[in-house]
């Protein structure tokens, strides 16, 4: 998962992340603990979180 420049740091993704892999310091940051479940994606009001192309 990646966070693009649209992120405003609202924290909605943090609330719903089941693996507690997201922190917000200005904007969201996704740690290596991310399981790529995608739960956070629909909760981002700006669509700033998306799957990265691995």
N, C-alpha and C positions, 0 to 999 in steps of 0.2 A: 504494500500500500504506500502511496506517496501523498503528500500534502502540497498543493500548488499555491501560488501567490494570492489566490482568492481568499485564503483563510484569514479571518479577522480575530481568531482566538476566542470565539464564543464559548468553547468548552462542551458543547453538546456531544461531541464524539467521545469525550472522556467519560461522561456519565454512562454511556451505553456499551463501552468496550468491555467484553467479558474477560479479557486477559490482562486488563490494566496496563496496556502497552502504549497508551497515549498520554502525553503531558502537554501542558500549554504554558509557554513562556513567550508571550507576544503573539505567537501562532503555534498551532499544534505540531507536535513532533512525535513520530511513531518509532518506538524502540524495536530492538531485535526480538523482543518477546511477542511481537505481533504474529498471530497464527493465520493471518490472511482470511479470516472468516467473513469479512465484509459487513459485519453488523453495523459498523460506524458509518458506512457510506450513505444510507438513506437519512441518517440523522443530521448530516451536515446541511444547513440551510442554504449554503452557497455552492454546494457541489465541489468543494475544494479537496475532498479526499477521493482517490480513485485507485484502482489496481495498477501497479506498475507492470511494465512489460519485461518479464524476466527471461 
